[in-house]
Amino acid sequence: MKWTKVLRTGGIEVKFMAVDLSTIMFTMEQGRDMMELKEFILKEPEAYEIKLGDQVFRRPGDPPLEEVIEKLRSQKDKDQDTPNIKNDRHVREEL
């Protein structure tokens, strides 16, 4: 995995494991590197938030992940319920 190689090069020994499509889990050899790991992960575009114990960290100003997922689901449902006006106009013009 890309992150493991980069972190190992930087002297942080971390092992990442995929849990599901939106979650990875990691183990560290030395806990003192935790804040450096947190900063590294939050700079990566693929990462949204990191949970350490009971604390959740994300970029300043970003809403909780659950809110983002719910907003995306709502938008998807809305898009599926709304007829495609562009296609409808095209069909009418052909008639």
TIVO-2410 file (N, C-alpha, C; in nm, 3 decimals):
# residues 95
REC num residu      c1      c2      c3 atome chaine
REC   1      M   0.084  -0.118   0.000     N      A
REC   1      M   0.000   0.000   0.000    CA      A
REC   1      M   0.089   0.124   0.000     C      A
REC   2      K   0.048   0.225  -0.072     N      A
REC   2      K   0.124   0.348  -0.088    CA      A
REC   2      K   0.163   0.410   0.046     C      A
REC   3      W   0.068   0.422   0.137     N      A
REC   3      W   0.095   0.489   0.265    CA      A
REC   3      W   0.200   0.414   0.346     C      A
REC   4      T   0.193   0.283   0.348     N      A
REC   4      T   0.290   0.204   0.425    CA      A
REC   4      T   0.431   0.232   0.376     C      A
REC   5      K   0.449   0.234   0.245     N      A
REC   5      K   0.582   0.259   0.189    CA      A
REC   5      K   0.632   0.399   0.223     C      A
REC   6      V   0.547   0.499   0.210     N      A
REC   6      V   0.586   0.636   0.239    CA      A
REC   6      V   0.620   0.653   0.386     C      A
REC   7      L   0.537   0.599   0.473     N      A
REC   7      L   0.562   0.613   0.616    CA      A
REC   7      L   0.687   0.538   0.659     C      A
REC   8      R   0.710   0.421   0.601     N      A
REC   8      R   0.831   0.345   0.636    CA      A
REC   8      R   0.955   0.424   0.595     C      A
REC   9      T   0.948   0.489   0.480     N      A
REC   9      T   1.059   0.573   0.434    CA      A
REC   9      T   1.084   0.686   0.534     C      A
REC  10      G   0.977   0.739   0.591     N      A
REC  10      G   0.989   0.847   0.689    CA      A
REC  10      G   1.023   0.800   0.829     C      A
REC  11      G   1.040   0.671   0.848     N      A
REC  11      G   1.079   0.619   0.978    CA      A
REC  11      G   0.965   0.583   1.071     C      A
REC  12      I   0.843   0.580   1.021     N      A
REC  12      I   0.728   0.541   1.103    CA      A
REC  12      I   0.686   0.401   1.060     C      A
REC  13      E   0.686   0.309   1.153     N      A
REC  13      E   0.649   0.170   1.122    CA      A
REC  13      E   0.500   0.151   1.146     C      A
REC  14      V   0.422   0.144   1.038     N      A
REC  14      V   0.277   0.131   1.045    CA      A
REC  14      V   0.233   0.021   0.950     C      A
REC  15      K   0.134  -0.057   0.992     N      A
REC  15      K   0.074  -0.158   0.905    CA      A
REC  15      K  -0.073  -0.123   0.888     C      A
REC  16      F  -0.118  -0.114   0.762     N      A
REC  16      F  -0.257  -0.083   0.731    CA      A
REC  16      F  -0.329  -0.209   0.685     C      A
REC  17      M  -0.457  -0.220   0.723     N      A
REC  17      M  -0.542  -0.331   0.679    CA      A
REC  17      M  -0.678  -0.276   0.639     C      A
REC  18      A  -0.731  -0.322   0.527     N      A
REC  18      A  -0.863  -0.278   0.483    CA      A
REC  18      A  -0.970  -0.347   0.568     C      A
REC  19      V  -1.068  -0.269   0.613     N      A
REC  19      V  -1.180  -0.323   0.689    CA      A
REC  19      V  -1.302  -0.332   0.598     C      A
REC  20      D  -1.334  -0.223   0.530     N      A
REC  20      D  -1.440  -0.221   0.430    CA      A
REC  20      D  -1.408  -0.111   0.329     C      A
REC  21      L  -1.504  -0.075   0.244     N      A
REC  21      L  -1.476   0.022   0.138    CA      A
REC  21      L  -1.438   0.160   0.189     C      A
REC  22      S  -1.483   0.195   0.309     N      A
REC  22      S  -1.456   0.330   0.359    CA      A
REC  22      S  -1.371   0.333   0.485     C      A
REC  23      T  -1.317   0.219   0.525     N      A
REC  23      T  -1.242   0.213   0.652    CA      A
REC  23      T  -1.115   0.132   0.638     C      A
REC  24      I  -1.007   0.187   0.692     N      A
REC  24      I  -0.885   0.109   0.706    CA      A
REC  24      I  -0.845   0.112   0.854     C      A
REC  25      M  -0.779   0.008   0.896     N      A
REC  25      M  -0.731  -0.001   1.033    CA      A
REC  25      M  -0.580  -0.005   1.028     C      A
REC  26      F  -0.515   0.047   1.129     N      A
REC  26      F  -0.369   0.043   1.130    CA      A
REC  26      F  -0.317   0.006   1.268     C      A
REC  27      T  -0.199  -0.050   1.268     N      A
REC  27      T  -0.126  -0.077   1.392    CA      A
REC  27      T   0.009  -0.010   1.381     C      A
REC  28      M   0.058   0.036   1.496     N      A
REC  28      M   0.186   0.107   1.499    CA      A
REC  28      M   0.281   0.035   1.593     C      A
REC  29      E   0.408   0.039   1.557     N      A
REC  29      E   0.511  -0.017   1.643    CA      A
REC  29      E   0.537   0.075   1.762     C      A
REC  30      Q   0.536   0.206   1.739     N      A
REC  30      Q   0.567   0.302   1.845    CA      A
REC  30      Q   0.457   0.407   1.852     C      A
REC  31      G   0.388   0.413   1.964     N      A
REC  31      G   0.277   0.506   1.981    CA      A
REC  31      G   0.318   0.652   1.979     C      A
REC  32      R   0.444   0.680   2.002     N      A
REC  32      R   0.488   0.820   2.005    CA      A
REC  32      R   0.477   0.887   1.867     C      A
REC  33      D   0.464   0.807   1.763     N      A
REC  33      D   0.451   0.860   1.626    CA      A
REC  33      D   0.306   0.889   1.588     C      A
REC  34      M   0.214   0.876   1.683     N      A
REC  34      M   0.070   0.887   1.654    CA      A
REC  34      M   0.032   1.023   1.595     C      A
REC  35      M   0.080   1.132   1.650     N      A
REC  35      M   0.043   1.264   1.599    CA      A
REC  35      M   0.100   1.288   1.460     C      A
REC  36      E   0.219   1.240   1.435     N      A
REC  36      E   0.278   1.252   1.301    CA      A
REC  36      E   0.196   1.172   1.200     C      A
REC  37      L   0.152   1.054   1.240     N      A
REC  37      L   0.068   0.971   1.153    CA      A
REC  37      L  -0.065   1.042   1.125     C      A
REC  38      K  -0.126   1.097   1.229     N      A
REC  38      K  -0.253   1.169   1.213    CA      A
REC  38      K  -0.237   1.283   1.112     C      A
REC  39      E  -0.133   1.363   1.126     N      A
REC  39      E  -0.110   1.474   1.034    CA      A
REC  39      E  -0.088   1.424   0.891     C      A
REC  40      F  -0.012   1.316   0.877     N      A
REC  40      F   0.013   1.259   0.744    CA      A
REC  40      F  -0.117   1.214   0.679     C      A
REC  41      I  -0.198   1.139   0.752     N      A
REC  41      I  -0.322   1.085   0.696    CA      A
REC  41      I  -0.417   1.197   0.655     C      A
REC  42      L  -0.432   1.299   0.738     N      A
REC  42      L  -0.526   1.407   0.706    CA      A
REC  42      L  -0.479   1.494   0.590     C      A
REC  43      K  -0.354   1.485   0.552     N      A
REC  43      K  -0.305   1.558   0.434    CA      A
REC  43      K  -0.333   1.481   0.305     C      A
REC  44      E  -0.363   1.353   0.316     N      A
REC  44      E  -0.389   1.271   0.198    CA      A
REC  44      E  -0.531   1.293   0.147     C      A
REC  45      P  -0.550   1.311   0.016     N      A
REC  45      P  -0.684   1.337  -0.037    CA      A
REC  45      P  -0.781   1.219  -0.020     C      A
REC  46      E  -0.727   1.098  -0.009     N      A
REC  46      E  -0.814   0.981   0.006    CA      A
REC  46      E  -0.873   0.969   0.145     C      A
REC  47      A  -0.816   1.039   0.243     N      A
REC  47      A  -0.861   1.027   0.382    CA      A
REC  47      A  -0.954   1.142   0.416     C      A
REC  48      Y  -1.057   1.111   0.494     N      A
REC  48      Y  -1.149   1.215   0.539    CA      A
REC  48      Y  -1.134   1.241   0.688     C      A
REC  49      E  -1.127   1.133   0.766     N      A
REC  49      E  -1.110   1.150   0.910    CA      A
REC  49      E  -1.032   1.033   0.966     C      A
REC  50      I  -0.981   1.052   1.087     N      A
REC  50      I  -0.906   0.947   1.155    CA      A
REC  50      I  -0.959   0.938   1.297     C      A
REC  51      K  -0.979   0.817   1.343     N      A
REC  51      K  -1.029   0.794   1.478    CA      A
REC  51      K  -0.918   0.727   1.558     C      A
REC  52      L  -0.882   0.791   1.669     N      A
REC  52      L  -0.781   0.737   1.759    CA      A
REC  52      L  -0.848   0.718   1.895     C      A
REC  53      G  -0.870   0.593   1.931     N      A
REC  53      G  -0.945   0.567   2.054    CA      A
REC  53      G  -1.087   0.617   2.037     C      A
REC  54      D  -1.130   0.705   2.127     N      A
REC  54      D  -1.265   0.762   2.120    CA      A
REC  54      D  -1.268   0.898   2.050     C      A
REC  55      Q  -1.152   0.948   2.009     N      A
REC  55      Q  -1.145   1.080   1.946    CA      A
REC  55      Q  -1.145   1.068   1.794     C      A
REC  56      V  -1.220   1.158   1.730     N      A
REC  56      V  -1.225   1.163   1.583    CA      A
REC  56      V  -1.162   1.295   1.539     C      A
REC  57      F  -1.071   1.286   1.443     N      A
REC  57      F  -1.004   1.404   1.390    CA      A
REC  57      F  -1.034   1.415   1.241     C      A
REC  58      R  -1.057   1.538   1.195     N      A
REC  58      R  -1.075   1.563   1.053    CA      A
REC  58      R  -1.017   1.701   1.024     C      A
REC  59      R  -1.013   1.738   0.898     N      A
REC  59      R  -0.960   1.869   0.862    CA      A
REC  59      R  -1.048   1.978   0.922     C      A
REC  60      P  -0.991   2.092   0.960     N      A
REC  60      P  -1.072   2.201   1.016    CA      A
REC  60      P  -1.184   2.242   0.920     C      A
REC  61      G  -1.305   2.253   0.974     N      A
REC  61      G  -1.419   2.296   0.894    CA      A
REC  61      G  -1.496   2.183   0.828     C      A
REC  62      D  -1.442   2.063   0.825     N      A
REC  62      D  -1.512   1.950   0.763    CA      A
REC  62      D  -1.618   1.895   0.859     C      A
REC  63      P  -1.739   1.867   0.807     N      A
REC  63      P  -1.844   1.809   0.892    CA      A
REC  63      P  -1.813   1.662   0.920     C      A
REC  64      P  -1.882   1.602   1.018     N      A
REC  64      P  -1.863   1.459   1.045    CA      A
REC  64      P  -1.893   1.375   0.920     C      A
REC  65      L  -1.823   1.264   0.907     N      A
REC  65      L  -1.837   1.175   0.791    CA      A
REC  65      L  -1.982   1.130   0.773     C      A
REC  66      E  -2.052   1.103   0.882     N      A
REC  66      E  -2.191   1.057   0.872    CA      A
REC  66      E  -2.278   1.161   0.801     C      A
REC  67      E  -2.254   1.290   0.828     N      A
REC  67      E  -2.330   1.397   0.762    CA      A
REC  67      E  -2.301   1.400   0.612     C      A
REC  68      V  -2.176   1.382   0.576     N      A
REC  68      V  -2.137   1.382   0.434    CA      A
REC  68      V  -2.203   1.266   0.361     C      A
REC  69      I  -2.199   1.148   0.421     N      A
REC  69      I  -2.260   1.029   0.360    CA      A
REC  69      I  -2.410   1.049   0.344     C      A
REC  70      E  -2.476   1.101   0.448     N      A
REC  70      E  -2.621   1.124   0.440    CA      A
REC  70      E  -2.655   1.227   0.332     C      A
REC  71      K  -2.575   1.332   0.320     N      A
REC  71      K  -2.598   1.433   0.217    CA      A
REC  71      K  -2.583   1.372   0.078     C      A
REC  72      L  -2.482   1.289   0.059     N      A
REC  72      L  -2.462   1.223  -0.071    CA      A
REC  72      L  -2.577   1.129  -0.104     C      A
REC  73      R  -2.624   1.055  -0.004     N      A
REC  73      R  -2.738   0.963  -0.026    CA      A
REC  73      R  -2.864   1.042  -0.062     C      A
REC  74      S  -2.887   1.152   0.009     N      A
REC  74      S  -3.005   1.234  -0.020    CA      A
REC  74      S  -2.999   1.290  -0.162     C      A
REC  75      Q  -2.881   1.337  -0.201     N      A
REC  75      Q  -2.864   1.392  -0.336    CA      A
REC  75      Q  -2.886   1.284  -0.441     C      A
REC  76      K  -2.834   1.164  -0.415     N      A
REC  76      K  -2.851   1.052  -0.509    CA      A
REC  76      K  -2.999   1.017  -0.522     C      A
REC  77      D  -3.070   1.009  -0.408     N      A
REC  77      D  -3.213   0.979  -0.412    CA      A
REC  77      D  -3.290   1.088  -0.487     C      A
REC  78      K  -3.253   1.213  -0.464     N      A
REC  78      K  -3.319   1.325  -0.531    CA      A
REC  78      K  -3.296   1.318  -0.682     C      A
REC  79      D  -3.172   1.288  -0.721     N      A
REC  79      D  -3.139   1.278  -0.863    CA      A
REC  79      D  -3.215   1.164  -0.931     C      A
REC  80      Q  -3.236   1.054  -0.858     N      A
REC  80      Q  -3.308   0.941  -0.916    CA      A
REC  80      Q  -3.457   0.969  -0.928     C      A
REC  81      D  -3.511   1.052  -0.837     N      A
REC  81      D  -3.653   1.084  -0.839    CA      A
REC  81      D  -3.688   1.195  -0.939     C      A
REC  82      T  -3.591   1.277  -0.975     N      A
REC  82      T  -3.613   1.389  -1.066    CA      A
REC  82      T  -3.598   1.342  -1.210     C      A
REC  83      P  -3.700   1.365  -1.294     N      A
REC  83      P  -3.685   1.325  -1.435    CA      A
REC  83      P  -3.577   1.409  -1.502     C      A
REC  84      N  -3.514   1.350  -1.597     N      A
REC  84      N  -3.408   1.419  -1.669    CA      A
REC  84      N  -3.470   1.515  -1.769     C      A
REC  85      I  -3.474   1.643  -1.734     N      A
REC  85      I  -3.539   1.745  -1.816    CA      A
REC  85      I  -3.472   1.757  -1.952     C      A
REC  86      K  -3.343   1.745  -1.957     N      A
REC  86      K  -3.270   1.756  -2.082    CA      A
REC  86      K  -3.316   1.648  -2.181     C      A
REC  87      N  -3.325   1.524  -2.136     N      A
REC  87      N  -3.370   1.415  -2.223    CA      A
REC  87      N  -3.517   1.433  -2.261     C      A
REC  88      D  -3.598   1.480  -2.168     N      A
REC  88      D  -3.740   1.501  -2.195    CA      A
REC  88      D  -3.757   1.607  -2.304     C      A
REC  89      R  -3.682   1.715  -2.298     N      A
REC  89      R  -3.689   1.821  -2.398    CA      A
REC  89      R  -3.647   1.766  -2.534     C      A
REC  90      H  -3.543   1.683  -2.537     N      A
REC  90      H  -3.494   1.625  -2.661    CA      A
REC  90      H  -3.602   1.537  -2.725     C      A
REC  91      V  -3.671   1.457  -2.646     N      A
REC  91      V  -3.777   1.370  -2.698    CA      A
REC  91      V  -3.889   1.454  -2.756     C      A
REC  92      R  -3.928   1.561  -2.687     N      A
REC  92      R  -4.036   1.647  -2.737    CA      A
REC  92      R  -3.998   1.713  -2.870     C      A
REC  93      E  -3.873   1.754  -2.882     N      A
REC  93      E  -3.829   1.818  -3.006    CA      A
REC  93      E  -3.833   1.721  -3.123     C      A
REC  94      E  -3.805   1.594  -3.099     N      A
REC  94      E  -3.805   1.496  -3.207    CA      A
REC  94      E  -3.946   1.464  -3.252     C      A
REC  95      L  -4.043   1.475  -3.164     N      A
REC  95      L  -4.180   1.443  -3.201    CA      A
REC  95      L  -4.232   1.552  -3.289     C      A
***
